[in-house]
Amino acid sequence: MRPGKSATVWYGFGDASGNGFGSMIFGGDGKLEWKSGRWNWTIREETSSNFKELRNLVESLEDACRSGSLANTEMFM
């Protein structure tokens, strides 16, 4: 980072079990993005736990992008 520039660190986590999922992203600006729900039958019964975990992560980041929370940011995972 160049002198005179600043950064804000965001913290996030998620979990996707057999029946449901949840995620939270907390920004240094105090903004909280949270969601949870239950998988539909196809995802619940026909996909692996690794797929559910990855899908939960990707959808959480996509939601944050759509809401504008990640505008003008650089994301490291």
N, CA, C, O and CB atoms as a CASP TS submission, in Angstrom:
PFRMAT TS
TARGET T0000
AUTHOR 0000-0000-0000
METHOD Language model
MODEL 1
PARENT N/A
ATOM      1  N   MET     1       0.845  -1.176   0.000  1.00  0.00           N
ATOM      2  CA  MET     1       0.000   0.000   0.000  1.00  0.00           C
ATOM      3  C   MET     1       0.888   1.236   0.000  1.00  0.00           C
ATOM      4  O   MET     1       1.896   1.302   0.704  1.00  0.00           O
ATOM      5  CB  MET     1      -0.960   0.000   1.218  1.00  0.00           C
ATOM      6  N   ARG     2       0.498   2.192  -0.790  1.00  0.00           N
ATOM      7  CA  ARG     2       1.274   3.424  -0.897  1.00  0.00           C
ATOM      8  C   ARG     2       1.008   4.339   0.296  1.00  0.00           C
ATOM      9  O   ARG     2      -0.054   4.256   0.912  1.00  0.00           O
ATOM     10  CB  ARG     2       0.946   4.153  -2.207  1.00  0.00           C
ATOM     11  N   PRO     3       1.966   5.212   0.630  1.00  0.00           N
ATOM     12  CA  PRO     3       1.754   6.174   1.715  1.00  0.00           C
ATOM     13  C   PRO     3       0.515   7.021   1.432  1.00  0.00           C
ATOM     14  O   PRO     3       0.256   7.393   0.287  1.00  0.00           O
ATOM     15  CB  PRO     3       2.997   7.080   1.895  1.00  0.00           C
ATOM     16  N   GLY     4      -0.230   7.316   2.461  1.00  0.00           N
ATOM     17  CA  GLY     4      -1.428   8.132   2.314  1.00  0.00           C
ATOM     18  C   GLY     4      -2.677   7.323   1.988  1.00  0.00           C
ATOM     19  O   GLY     4      -3.776   7.876   1.952  1.00  0.00           O
ATOM     20  N   LYS     5      -2.528   6.047   1.753  1.00  0.00           N
ATOM     21  CA  LYS     5      -3.671   5.176   1.485  1.00  0.00           C
ATOM     22  C   LYS     5      -4.057   4.457   2.768  1.00  0.00           C
ATOM     23  O   LYS     5      -3.228   4.264   3.657  1.00  0.00           O
ATOM     24  CB  LYS     5      -3.347   4.155   0.357  1.00  0.00           C
ATOM     25  N   SER     6      -5.304   4.070   2.857  1.00  0.00           N
ATOM     26  CA  SER     6      -5.741   3.322   4.033  1.00  0.00           C
ATOM     27  C   SER     6      -6.498   2.080   3.589  1.00  0.00           C
ATOM     28  O   SER     6      -6.866   1.945   2.422  1.00  0.00           O
ATOM     29  CB  SER     6      -6.624   4.200   4.956  1.00  0.00           C
ATOM     30  N   ALA     7      -6.722   1.190   4.522  1.00  0.00           N
ATOM     31  CA  ALA     7      -7.436  -0.049   4.240  1.00  0.00           C
ATOM     32  C   ALA     7      -8.413  -0.335   5.365  1.00  0.00           C
ATOM     33  O   ALA     7      -8.193   0.058   6.510  1.00  0.00           O
ATOM     34  CB  ALA     7      -6.454  -1.228   4.059  1.00  0.00           C
ATOM     35  N   THR     8      -9.467  -1.005   5.035  1.00  0.00           N
ATOM     36  CA  THR     8     -10.433  -1.464   6.026  1.00  0.00           C
ATOM     37  C   THR     8     -10.503  -2.970   5.927  1.00  0.00           C
ATOM     38  O   THR     8     -10.666  -3.523   4.838  1.00  0.00           O
ATOM     39  CB  THR     8     -11.841  -0.814   5.812  1.00  0.00           C
ATOM     40  N   VAL     9     -10.382  -3.628   7.049  1.00  0.00           N
ATOM     41  CA  VAL     9     -10.426  -5.085   7.075  1.00  0.00           C
ATOM     42  C   VAL     9     -11.838  -5.533   7.425  1.00  0.00           C
ATOM     43  O   VAL     9     -12.447  -5.027   8.367  1.00  0.00           O
ATOM     44  CB  VAL     9      -9.397  -5.658   8.087  1.00  0.00           C
ATOM     45  N   TRP    10     -12.348  -6.484   6.658  1.00  0.00           N
ATOM     46  CA  TRP    10     -13.648  -7.088   6.923  1.00  0.00           C
ATOM     47  C   TRP    10     -13.417  -8.503   7.415  1.00  0.00           C
ATOM     48  O   TRP    10     -12.462  -9.167   7.012  1.00  0.00           O
ATOM     49  CB  TRP    10     -14.557  -7.073   5.654  1.00  0.00           C
ATOM     50  N   TYR    11     -14.298  -8.954   8.287  1.00  0.00           N
ATOM     51  CA  TYR    11     -14.205 -10.307   8.821  1.00  0.00           C
ATOM     52  C   TYR    11     -15.488 -11.043   8.461  1.00  0.00           C
ATOM     53  O   TYR    11     -16.580 -10.486   8.574  1.00  0.00           O
ATOM     54  CB  TYR    11     -13.972 -10.299  10.371  1.00  0.00           C
ATOM     55  N   GLY    12     -15.359 -12.274   8.034  1.00  0.00           N
ATOM     56  CA  GLY    12     -16.554 -13.031   7.699  1.00  0.00           C
ATOM     57  C   GLY    12     -16.395 -14.500   8.023  1.00  0.00           C
ATOM     58  O   GLY    12     -15.281 -15.017   8.100  1.00  0.00           O
ATOM     59  N   PHE    13     -17.509 -15.158   8.211  1.00  0.00           N
ATOM     60  CA  PHE    13     -17.494 -16.603   8.390  1.00  0.00           C
ATOM     61  C   PHE    13     -18.825 -17.165   7.917  1.00  0.00           C
ATOM     62  O   PHE    13     -19.801 -16.434   7.748  1.00  0.00           O
ATOM     63  CB  PHE    13     -17.224 -16.985   9.874  1.00  0.00           C
ATOM     64  N   GLY    14     -18.846 -18.447   7.713  1.00  0.00           N
ATOM     65  CA  GLY    14     -20.069 -19.106   7.285  1.00  0.00           C
ATOM     66  C   GLY    14     -20.024 -20.570   7.644  1.00  0.00           C
ATOM     67  O   GLY    14     -18.967 -21.124   7.947  1.00  0.00           O
ATOM     68  N   ASP    15     -21.185 -21.187   7.607  1.00  0.00           N
ATOM     69  CA  ASP    15     -21.289 -22.607   7.855  1.00  0.00           C
ATOM     70  C   ASP    15     -22.446 -23.145   7.033  1.00  0.00           C
ATOM     71  O   ASP    15     -23.473 -22.482   6.884  1.00  0.00           O
ATOM     72  CB  ASP    15     -21.480 -22.905   9.365  1.00  0.00           C
ATOM     73  N   ALA    16     -22.282 -24.330   6.508  1.00  0.00           N
ATOM     74  CA  ALA    16     -23.340 -24.949   5.715  1.00  0.00           C
ATOM     75  C   ALA    16     -23.445 -26.410   6.127  1.00  0.00           C
ATOM     76  O   ALA    16     -22.593 -27.227   5.778  1.00  0.00           O
ATOM     77  CB  ALA    16     -23.060 -24.815   4.180  1.00  0.00           C
ATOM     78  N   SER    17     -24.483 -26.727   6.862  1.00  0.00           N
ATOM     79  CA  SER    17     -24.678 -28.092   7.320  1.00  0.00           C
ATOM     80  C   SER    17     -25.584 -28.837   6.350  1.00  0.00           C
ATOM     81  O   SER    17     -25.891 -28.340   5.267  1.00  0.00           O
ATOM     82  CB  SER    17     -25.268 -28.112   8.740  1.00  0.00           C
ATOM     83  N   GLY    18     -26.010 -30.032   6.746  1.00  0.00           N
ATOM     84  CA  GLY    18     -26.864 -30.838   5.888  1.00  0.00           C
ATOM     85  C   GLY    18     -28.158 -30.162   5.500  1.00  0.00           C
ATOM     86  O   GLY    18     -28.580 -30.266   4.348  1.00  0.00           O
ATOM     87  N   ASN    19     -28.800 -29.475   6.423  1.00  0.00           N
ATOM     88  CA  ASN    19     -30.114 -28.886   6.152  1.00  0.00           C
ATOM     89  C   ASN    19     -30.109 -27.383   5.918  1.00  0.00           C
ATOM     90  O   ASN    19     -31.003 -26.856   5.256  1.00  0.00           O
ATOM     91  CB  ASN    19     -31.019 -29.183   7.278  1.00  0.00           C
ATOM     92  N   GLY    20     -29.117 -26.693   6.449  1.00  0.00           N
ATOM     93  CA  GLY    20     -29.168 -25.235   6.366  1.00  0.00           C
ATOM     94  C   GLY    20     -27.808 -24.596   6.191  1.00  0.00           C
ATOM     95  O   GLY    20     -26.781 -25.267   6.088  1.00  0.00           O
ATOM     96  N   PHE    21     -27.839 -23.259   6.161  1.00  0.00           N
ATOM     97  CA  PHE    21     -26.614 -22.491   5.947  1.00  0.00           C
ATOM     98  C   PHE    21     -26.739 -21.156   6.656  1.00  0.00           C
ATOM     99  O   PHE    21     -27.837 -20.723   7.004  1.00  0.00           O
ATOM    100  CB  PHE    21     -26.335 -22.286   4.433  1.00  0.00           C
ATOM    101  N   GLY    22     -25.605 -20.510   6.867  1.00  0.00           N
ATOM    102  CA  GLY    22     -25.588 -19.175   7.434  1.00  0.00           C
ATOM    103  C   GLY    22     -24.252 -18.525   7.159  1.00  0.00           C
ATOM    104  O   GLY    22     -23.240 -19.206   6.992  1.00  0.00           O
ATOM    105  N   SER    23     -24.253 -17.212   7.114  1.00  0.00           N
ATOM    106  CA  SER    23     -23.004 -16.480   6.911  1.00  0.00           C
ATOM    107  C   SER    23     -23.141 -15.077   7.494  1.00  0.00           C
ATOM    108  O   SER    23     -24.241 -14.547   7.650  1.00  0.00           O
ATOM    109  CB  SER    23     -22.636 -16.416   5.400  1.00  0.00           C
ATOM    110  N   MET    24     -21.990 -14.498   7.808  1.00  0.00           N
ATOM    111  CA  MET    24     -21.934 -13.147   8.332  1.00  0.00           C
ATOM    112  C   MET    24     -20.656 -12.501   7.826  1.00  0.00           C
ATOM    113  O   MET    24     -19.582 -13.101   7.866  1.00  0.00           O
ATOM    114  CB  MET    24     -21.996 -13.137   9.889  1.00  0.00           C
ATOM    115  N   ILE    25     -20.784 -11.273   7.351  1.00  0.00           N
ATOM    116  CA  ILE    25     -19.618 -10.471   6.963  1.00  0.00           C
ATOM    117  C   ILE    25     -19.723  -9.168   7.741  1.00  0.00           C
ATOM    118  O   ILE    25     -20.732  -8.467   7.660  1.00  0.00           O
ATOM    119  CB  ILE    25     -19.558 -10.215   5.388  1.00  0.00           C
ATOM    120  N   PHE    26     -18.676  -8.847   8.497  1.00  0.00           N
ATOM    121  CA  PHE    26     -18.661  -7.642   9.326  1.00  0.00           C
ATOM    122  C   PHE    26     -17.587  -6.709   8.823  1.00  0.00           C
ATOM    123  O   PHE    26     -16.415  -7.079   8.753  1.00  0.00           O
ATOM    124  CB  PHE    26     -18.429  -7.984  10.814  1.00  0.00           C
ATOM    125  N   GLY    27     -17.982  -5.501   8.472  1.00  0.00           N
ATOM    126  CA  GLY    27     -17.045  -4.515   7.942  1.00  0.00           C
ATOM    127  C   GLY    27     -16.470  -3.629   9.024  1.00  0.00           C
ATOM    128  O   GLY    27     -17.089  -3.414  10.066  1.00  0.00           O
ATOM    129  N   GLY    28     -15.288  -3.122   8.768  1.00  0.00           N
ATOM    130  CA  GLY    28     -14.647  -2.203   9.691  1.00  0.00           C
ATOM    131  C   GLY    28     -15.435  -0.928   9.885  1.00  0.00           C
ATOM    132  O   GLY    28     -15.210  -0.196  10.848  1.00  0.00           O
ATOM    133  N   ASP    29     -16.370  -0.652   8.966  1.00  0.00           N
ATOM    134  CA  ASP    29     -17.223   0.528   9.095  1.00  0.00           C
ATOM    135  C   ASP    29     -18.431   0.260   9.988  1.00  0.00           C
ATOM    136  O   ASP    29     -19.289   1.128  10.147  1.00  0.00           O
ATOM    137  CB  ASP    29     -17.688   0.990   7.723  1.00  0.00           C
ATOM    138  N   GLY    30     -18.502  -0.937  10.572  1.00  0.00           N
ATOM    139  CA  GLY    30     -19.609  -1.287  11.455  1.00  0.00           C
ATOM    140  C   GLY    30     -20.789  -1.924  10.754  1.00  0.00           C
ATOM    141  O   GLY    30     -21.768  -2.290  11.404  1.00  0.00           O
ATOM    142  N   LYS    31     -20.717  -2.064   9.443  1.00  0.00           N
ATOM    143  CA  LYS    31     -21.818  -2.665   8.694  1.00  0.00           C
ATOM    144  C   LYS    31     -21.763  -4.184   8.821  1.00  0.00           C
ATOM    145  O   LYS    31     -20.692  -4.785   8.737  1.00  0.00           O
ATOM    146  CB  LYS    31     -21.766  -2.243   7.206  1.00  0.00           C
ATOM    147  N   LEU    32     -22.921  -4.795   9.024  1.00  0.00           N
ATOM    148  CA  LEU    32     -23.041  -6.236   9.187  1.00  0.00           C
ATOM    149  C   LEU    32     -23.945  -6.788   8.099  1.00  0.00           C
ATOM    150  O   LEU    32     -25.061  -6.304   7.908  1.00  0.00           O
ATOM    151  CB  LEU    32     -23.587  -6.595  10.590  1.00  0.00           C
ATOM    152  N   GLU    33     -23.471  -7.791   7.389  1.00  0.00           N
ATOM    153  CA  GLU    33     -24.286  -8.485   6.385  1.00  0.00           C
ATOM    154  C   GLU    33     -24.458  -9.910   6.886  1.00  0.00           C
ATOM    155  O   GLU    33     -23.473 -10.623   7.077  1.00  0.00           O
ATOM    156  CB  GLU    33     -23.620  -8.446   4.937  1.00  0.00           C
ATOM    157  N   TRP    34     -25.700 -10.332   7.101  1.00  0.00           N
ATOM    158  CA  TRP    34     -25.980 -11.643   7.666  1.00  0.00           C
ATOM    159  C   TRP    34     -27.112 -12.292   6.900  1.00  0.00           C
ATOM    160  O   TRP    34     -28.049 -11.622   6.467  1.00  0.00           O
ATOM    161  CB  TRP    34     -26.326 -11.540   9.159  1.00  0.00           C
ATOM    162  N   LYS    35     -27.018 -13.606   6.736  1.00  0.00           N
ATOM    163  CA  LYS    35     -28.123 -14.348   6.137  1.00  0.00           C
ATOM    164  C   LYS    35     -28.070 -15.786   6.615  1.00  0.00           C
ATOM    165  O   LYS    35     -27.016 -16.296   6.996  1.00  0.00           O
ATOM    166  CB  LYS    35     -28.070 -14.281   4.589  1.00  0.00           C
ATOM    167  N   SER    36     -29.222 -16.427   6.589  1.00  0.00           N
ATOM    168  CA  SER    36     -29.294 -17.846   6.913  1.00  0.00           C
ATOM    169  C   SER    36     -30.517 -18.424   6.213  1.00  0.00           C
ATOM    170  O   SER    36     -31.414 -17.692   5.794  1.00  0.00           O
ATOM    171  CB  SER    36     -29.362 -18.079   8.464  1.00  0.00           C
ATOM    172  N   GLY    37     -30.538 -19.726   6.095  1.00  0.00           N
ATOM    173  CA  GLY    37     -31.675 -20.357   5.456  1.00  0.00           C
ATOM    174  C   GLY    37     -31.528 -21.859   5.427  1.00  0.00           C
ATOM    175  O   GLY    37     -30.609 -22.425   6.019  1.00  0.00           O
ATOM    176  N   ARG    38     -32.438 -22.488   4.737  1.00  0.00           N
ATOM    177  CA  ARG    38     -32.431 -23.938   4.599  1.00  0.00           C
ATOM    178  C   ARG    38     -32.240 -24.291   3.130  1.00  0.00           C
ATOM    179  O   ARG    38     -32.785 -23.630   2.246  1.00  0.00           O
ATOM    180  CB  ARG    38     -33.743 -24.560   5.156  1.00  0.00           C
ATOM    181  N   TRP    39     -31.466 -25.333   2.882  1.00  0.00           N
ATOM    182  CA  TRP    39     -31.242 -25.795   1.517  1.00  0.00           C
ATOM    183  C   TRP    39     -32.514 -26.405   0.958  1.00  0.00           C
ATOM    184  O   TRP    39     -33.314 -26.987   1.691  1.00  0.00           O
ATOM    185  CB  TRP    39     -30.093 -26.813   1.466  1.00  0.00           C
ATOM    186  N   ASN    40     -32.693 -26.263  -0.359  1.00  0.00           N
ATOM    187  CA  ASN    40     -33.806 -26.977  -0.980  1.00  0.00           C
ATOM    188  C   ASN    40     -33.449 -28.468  -1.041  1.00  0.00           C
ATOM    189  O   ASN    40     -32.308 -28.851  -0.780  1.00  0.00           O
ATOM    190  CB  ASN    40     -34.115 -26.409  -2.416  1.00  0.00           C
ATOM    191  N   TRP    41     -34.427 -29.296  -1.383  1.00  0.00           N
ATOM    192  CA  TRP    41     -34.229 -30.742  -1.337  1.00  0.00           C
ATOM    193  C   TRP    41     -33.062 -31.190  -2.203  1.00  0.00           C
ATOM    194  O   TRP    41     -32.252 -32.008  -1.767  1.00  0.00           O
ATOM    195  CB  TRP    41     -35.491 -31.453  -1.775  1.00  0.00           C
ATOM    196  N   THR    42     -32.959 -30.670  -3.422  1.00  0.00           N
ATOM    197  CA  THR    42     -31.911 -31.107  -4.342  1.00  0.00           C
ATOM    198  C   THR    42     -30.526 -30.859  -3.774  1.00  0.00           C
ATOM    199  O   THR    42     -29.671 -31.745  -3.808  1.00  0.00           O
ATOM    200  CB  THR    42     -32.054 -30.399  -5.674  1.00  0.00           C
ATOM    201  N   ILE    43     -30.300 -29.673  -3.258  1.00  0.00           N
ATOM    202  CA  ILE    43     -28.986 -29.365  -2.688  1.00  0.00           C
ATOM    203  C   ILE    43     -28.759 -30.183  -1.422  1.00  0.00           C
ATOM    204  O   ILE    43     -27.675 -30.730  -1.222  1.00  0.00           O
ATOM    205  CB  ILE    43     -28.861 -27.853  -2.383  1.00  0.00           C
ATOM    206  N   ARG    44     -29.756 -30.267  -0.581  1.00  0.00           N
ATOM    207  CA  ARG    44     -29.619 -30.988   0.688  1.00  0.00           C
ATOM    208  C   ARG    44     -29.290 -32.467   0.471  1.00  0.00           C
ATOM    209  O   ARG    44     -28.439 -33.022   1.166  1.00  0.00           O
ATOM    210  CB  ARG    44     -30.905 -30.859   1.506  1.00  0.00           C
ATOM    211  N   GLU    45     -29.958 -33.101  -0.484  1.00  0.00           N
ATOM    212  CA  GLU    45     -29.830 -34.547  -0.654  1.00  0.00           C
ATOM    213  C   GLU    45     -28.813 -34.979  -1.704  1.00  0.00           C
ATOM    214  O   GLU    45     -28.323 -36.107  -1.649  1.00  0.00           O
ATOM    215  CB  GLU    45     -31.148 -35.113  -1.008  1.00  0.00           C
ATOM    216  N   GLU    46     -28.485 -34.113  -2.655  1.00  0.00           N
ATOM    217  CA  GLU    46     -27.684 -34.568  -3.794  1.00  0.00           C
ATOM    218  C   GLU    46     -26.337 -33.889  -3.930  1.00  0.00           C
ATOM    219  O   GLU    46     -25.674 -34.049  -4.955  1.00  0.00           O
ATOM    220  CB  GLU    46     -28.443 -34.365  -5.041  1.00  0.00           C
ATOM    221  N   THR    47     -25.915 -33.139  -2.932  1.00  0.00           N
ATOM    222  CA  THR    47     -24.604 -32.492  -3.020  1.00  0.00           C
ATOM    223  C   THR    47     -23.786 -32.791  -1.771  1.00  0.00           C
ATOM    224  O   THR    47     -24.326 -33.154  -0.726  1.00  0.00           O
ATOM    225  CB  THR    47     -24.758 -30.967  -3.209  1.00  0.00           C
ATOM    226  N   SER    48     -22.484 -32.632  -1.899  1.00  0.00           N
ATOM    227  CA  SER    48     -21.571 -32.899  -0.784  1.00  0.00           C
ATOM    228  C   SER    48     -21.518 -31.714   0.178  1.00  0.00           C
ATOM    229  O   SER    48     -21.950 -30.608  -0.147  1.00  0.00           O
ATOM    230  CB  SER    48     -20.161 -33.213  -1.310  1.00  0.00           C
ATOM    231  N   SER    49     -20.986 -31.968   1.355  1.00  0.00           N
ATOM    232  CA  SER    49     -20.826 -30.880   2.326  1.00  0.00           C
ATOM    233  C   SER    49     -19.831 -29.842   1.809  1.00  0.00           C
ATOM    234  O   SER    49     -19.991 -28.652   2.079  1.00  0.00           O
ATOM    235  CB  SER    49     -20.358 -31.434   3.692  1.00  0.00           C
ATOM    236  N   ASN    50     -18.813 -30.272   1.075  1.00  0.00           N
ATOM    237  CA  ASN    50     -17.856 -29.319   0.497  1.00  0.00           C
ATOM    238  C   ASN    50     -18.535 -28.397  -0.493  1.00  0.00           C
ATOM    239  O   ASN    50     -18.257 -27.198  -0.509  1.00  0.00           O
ATOM    240  CB  ASN    50     -16.706 -30.057  -0.188  1.00  0.00           C
ATOM    241  N   PHE    51     -19.425 -28.933  -1.322  1.00  0.00           N
ATOM    242  CA  PHE    51     -20.171 -28.105  -2.270  1.00  0.00           C
ATOM    243  C   PHE    51     -21.016 -27.077  -1.521  1.00  0.00           C
ATOM    244  O   PHE    51     -21.046 -25.907  -1.902  1.00  0.00           O
ATOM    245  CB  PHE    51     -21.068 -28.982  -3.174  1.00  0.00           C
ATOM    246  N   LYS    52     -21.702 -27.503  -0.457  1.00  0.00           N
ATOM    247  CA  LYS    52     -22.551 -26.585   0.316  1.00  0.00           C
ATOM    248  C   LYS    52     -21.730 -25.463   0.939  1.00  0.00           C
ATOM    249  O   LYS    52     -22.139 -24.302   0.923  1.00  0.00           O
ATOM    250  CB  LYS    52     -23.304 -27.349   1.413  1.00  0.00           C
ATOM    251  N   GLU    53     -20.568 -25.819   1.490  1.00  0.00           N
ATOM    252  CA  GLU    53     -19.706 -24.807   2.104  1.00  0.00           C
ATOM    253  C   GLU    53     -19.246 -23.781   1.066  1.00  0.00           C
ATOM    254  O   GLU    53     -19.304 -22.577   1.315  1.00  0.00           O
ATOM    255  CB  GLU    53     -18.487 -25.472   2.769  1.00  0.00           C
ATOM    256  N   LEU    54     -18.792 -24.256  -0.091  1.00  0.00           N
ATOM    257  CA  LEU    54     -18.328 -23.340  -1.137  1.00  0.00           C
ATOM    258  C   LEU    54     -19.475 -22.489  -1.671  1.00  0.00           C
ATOM    259  O   LEU    54     -19.316 -21.283  -1.858  1.00  0.00           O
ATOM    260  CB  LEU    54     -17.678 -24.125  -2.284  1.00  0.00           C
ATOM    261  N   ARG    55     -20.618 -23.101  -1.914  1.00  0.00           N
ATOM    262  CA  ARG    55     -21.767 -22.341  -2.430  1.00  0.00           C
ATOM    263  C   ARG    55     -22.176 -21.247  -1.446  1.00  0.00           C
ATOM    264  O   ARG    55     -22.480 -20.125  -1.849  1.00  0.00           O
ATOM    265  CB  ARG    55     -22.963 -23.282  -2.703  1.00  0.00           C
ATOM    266  N   ASN    56     -22.181 -21.573  -0.171  1.00  0.00           N
ATOM    267  CA  ASN    56     -22.525 -20.591   0.855  1.00  0.00           C
ATOM    268  C   ASN    56     -21.558 -19.407   0.814  1.00  0.00           C
ATOM    269  O   ASN    56     -21.985 -18.255   0.883  1.00  0.00           O
ATOM    270  CB  ASN    56     -22.513 -21.243   2.252  1.00  0.00           C
ATOM    271  N   LEU    57     -20.264 -19.686   0.703  1.00  0.00           N
ATOM    272  CA  LEU    57     -19.244 -18.631   0.637  1.00  0.00           C
ATOM    273  C   LEU    57     -19.427 -17.765  -0.606  1.00  0.00           C
ATOM    274  O   LEU    57     -19.439 -16.537  -0.515  1.00  0.00           O
ATOM    275  CB  LEU    57     -17.834 -19.245   0.644  1.00  0.00           C
ATOM    276  N   VAL    58     -19.569 -18.402  -1.760  1.00  0.00           N
ATOM    277  CA  VAL    58     -19.704 -17.659  -3.013  1.00  0.00           C
ATOM    278  C   VAL    58     -20.961 -16.790  -3.001  1.00  0.00           C
ATOM    279  O   VAL    58     -20.908 -15.618  -3.373  1.00  0.00           O
ATOM    280  CB  VAL    58     -19.741 -18.626  -4.207  1.00  0.00           C
ATOM    281  N   GLU    59     -22.093 -17.359  -2.574  1.00  0.00           N
ATOM    282  CA  GLU    59     -23.334 -16.580  -2.548  1.00  0.00           C
ATOM    283  C   GLU    59     -23.250 -15.415  -1.568  1.00  0.00           C
ATOM    284  O   GLU    59     -23.813 -14.352  -1.831  1.00  0.00           O
ATOM    285  CB  GLU    59     -24.511 -17.478  -2.182  1.00  0.00           C
ATOM    286  N   SER    60     -22.566 -15.592  -0.458  1.00  0.00           N
ATOM    287  CA  SER    60     -22.408 -14.497   0.509  1.00  0.00           C
ATOM    288  C   SER    60     -21.615 -13.345  -0.091  1.00  0.00           C
ATOM    289  O   SER    60     -21.975 -12.182   0.087  1.00  0.00           O
ATOM    290  CB  SER    60     -21.715 -15.000   1.781  1.00  0.00           C
ATOM    291  N   LEU    61     -20.536 -13.666  -0.802  1.00  0.00           N
ATOM    292  CA  LEU    61     -19.737 -12.622  -1.448  1.00  0.00           C
ATOM    293  C   LEU    61     -20.505 -11.956  -2.580  1.00  0.00           C
ATOM    294  O   LEU    61     -20.420 -10.740  -2.753  1.00  0.00           O
ATOM    295  CB  LEU    61     -18.429 -13.206  -1.979  1.00  0.00           C
ATOM    296  N   GLU    62     -21.256 -12.739  -3.355  1.00  0.00           N
ATOM    297  CA  GLU    62     -22.062 -12.152  -4.422  1.00  0.00           C
ATOM    298  C   GLU    62     -23.117 -11.205  -3.864  1.00  0.00           C
ATOM    299  O   GLU    62     -23.350 -10.137  -4.429  1.00  0.00           O
ATOM    300  CB  GLU    62     -22.729 -13.250  -5.246  1.00  0.00           C
ATOM    301  N   ASP    63     -23.760 -11.587  -2.757  1.00  0.00           N
ATOM    302  CA  ASP    63     -24.751 -10.707  -2.118  1.00  0.00           C
ATOM    303  C   ASP    63     -24.105  -9.406  -1.655  1.00  0.00           C
ATOM    304  O   ASP    63     -24.680  -8.330  -1.819  1.00  0.00           O
ATOM    305  CB  ASP    63     -25.416 -11.418  -0.922  1.00  0.00           C
ATOM    306  N   ALA    64     -22.903  -9.505  -1.074  1.00  0.00           N
ATOM    307  CA  ALA    64     -22.201  -8.302  -0.613  1.00  0.00           C
ATOM    308  C   ALA    64     -21.834  -7.399  -1.793  1.00  0.00           C
ATOM    309  O   ALA    64     -21.872  -6.174  -1.676  1.00  0.00           O
ATOM    310  CB  ALA    64     -20.931  -8.687   0.176  1.00  0.00           C
ATOM    311  N   CYS    65     -21.485  -8.000  -2.913  1.00  0.00           N
ATOM    312  CA  CYS    65     -21.190  -7.210  -4.122  1.00  0.00           C
ATOM    313  C   CYS    65     -22.443  -6.505  -4.621  1.00  0.00           C
ATOM    314  O   CYS    65     -22.405  -5.314  -4.932  1.00  0.00           O
ATOM    315  CB  CYS    65     -20.612  -8.111  -5.238  1.00  0.00           C
ATOM    316  N   ARG    66     -23.555  -7.233  -4.698  1.00  0.00           N
ATOM    317  CA  ARG    66     -24.802  -6.643  -5.187  1.00  0.00           C
ATOM    318  C   ARG    66     -25.276  -5.502  -4.293  1.00  0.00           C
ATOM    319  O   ARG    66     -25.847  -4.528  -4.785  1.00  0.00           O
ATOM    320  CB  ARG    66     -25.886  -7.710  -5.281  1.00  0.00           C
ATOM    321  N   SER    67     -25.049  -5.609  -3.004  1.00  0.00           N
ATOM    322  CA  SER    67     -25.505  -4.564  -2.081  1.00  0.00           C
ATOM    323  C   SER    67     -24.611  -3.327  -2.130  1.00  0.00           C
ATOM    324  O   SER    67     -24.966  -2.280  -1.589  1.00  0.00           O
ATOM    325  CB  SER    67     -25.552  -5.108  -0.658  1.00  0.00           C
ATOM    326  N   GLY    68     -23.450  -3.446  -2.779  1.00  0.00           N
ATOM    327  CA  GLY    68     -22.521  -2.323  -2.865  1.00  0.00           C
ATOM    328  C   GLY    68     -21.498  -2.295  -1.751  1.00  0.00           C
ATOM    329  O   GLY    68     -20.640  -1.413  -1.725  1.00  0.00           O
ATOM    330  N   SER    69     -21.571  -3.236  -0.835  1.00  0.00           N
ATOM    331  CA  SER    69     -20.639  -3.253   0.300  1.00  0.00           C
ATOM    332  C   SER    69     -19.193  -3.432  -0.123  1.00  0.00           C
ATOM    333  O   SER    69     -18.281  -2.966   0.561  1.00  0.00           O
ATOM    334  CB  SER    69     -21.013  -4.352   1.256  1.00  0.00           C
ATOM    335  N   LEU    70     -18.981  -4.093  -1.228  1.00  0.00           N
ATOM    336  CA  LEU    70     -17.611  -4.360  -1.666  1.00  0.00           C
ATOM    337  C   LEU    70     -17.176  -3.486  -2.836  1.00  0.00           C
ATOM    338  O   LEU    70     -16.187  -3.788  -3.502  1.00  0.00           O
ATOM    339  CB  LEU    70     -17.472  -5.807  -2.048  1.00  0.00           C
ATOM    340  N   ALA    71     -17.905  -2.412  -3.086  1.00  0.00           N
ATOM    341  CA  ALA    71     -17.547  -1.499  -4.172  1.00  0.00           C
ATOM    342  C   ALA    71     -16.154  -0.900  -3.914  1.00  0.00           C
ATOM    343  O   ALA    71     -15.832  -0.519  -2.789  1.00  0.00           O
ATOM    344  CB  ALA    71     -18.612  -0.369  -4.313  1.00  0.00           C
ATOM    345  N   ASN    72     -15.359  -0.827  -4.944  1.00  0.00           N
ATOM    346  CA  ASN    72     -14.013  -0.252  -4.864  1.00  0.00           C
ATOM    347  C   ASN    72     -13.136  -0.954  -3.844  1.00  0.00           C
ATOM    348  O   ASN    72     -12.352  -0.318  -3.139  1.00  0.00           O
ATOM    349  CB  ASN    72     -14.097   1.212  -4.525  1.00  0.00           C
ATOM    350  N   THR    73     -13.274  -2.263  -3.774  1.00  0.00           N
ATOM    351  CA  THR    73     -12.455  -3.031  -2.823  1.00  0.00           C
ATOM    352  C   THR    73     -11.636  -4.068  -3.562  1.00  0.00           C
ATOM    353  O   THR    73     -11.887  -4.378  -4.726  1.00  0.00           O
ATOM    354  CB  THR    73     -13.337  -3.713  -1.754  1.00  0.00           C
ATOM    355  N   GLU    74     -10.666  -4.588  -2.865  1.00  0.00           N
ATOM    356  CA  GLU    74      -9.866  -5.693  -3.339  1.00  0.00           C
ATOM    357  C   GLU    74     -10.048  -6.829  -2.339  1.00  0.00           C
ATOM    358  O   GLU    74      -9.744  -6.673  -1.156  1.00  0.00           O
ATOM    359  CB  GLU    74      -8.355  -5.289  -3.503  1.00  0.00           C
ATOM    360  N   MET    75     -10.541  -7.961  -2.806  1.00  0.00           N
ATOM    361  CA  MET    75     -10.899  -9.070  -1.919  1.00  0.00           C
ATOM    362  C   MET    75      -9.791 -10.123  -1.910  1.00  0.00           C
ATOM    363  O   MET    75      -9.301 -10.527  -2.964  1.00  0.00           O
ATOM    364  CB  MET    75     -12.238  -9.705  -2.356  1.00  0.00           C
ATOM    365  N   PHE    76      -9.407 -10.556  -0.727  1.00  0.00           N
ATOM    366  CA  PHE    76      -8.465 -11.666  -0.549  1.00  0.00           C
ATOM    367  C   PHE    76      -9.180 -12.727   0.254  1.00  0.00           C
ATOM    368  O   PHE    76      -9.748 -12.451   1.311  1.00  0.00           O
ATOM    369  CB  PHE    76      -7.134 -11.208   0.163  1.00  0.00           C
ATOM    370  N   MET    77      -9.147 -13.934  -0.254  1.00  0.00           N
ATOM    371  CA  MET    77      -9.792 -15.044   0.463  1.00  0.00           C
ATOM    372  C   MET    77      -8.753 -16.045   0.891  1.00  0.00           C
ATOM    373  O   MET    77      -9.086 -17.055   1.509  1.00  0.00           O
ATOM    374  CB  MET    77     -10.862 -15.728  -0.411  1.00  0.00           C
TER
END
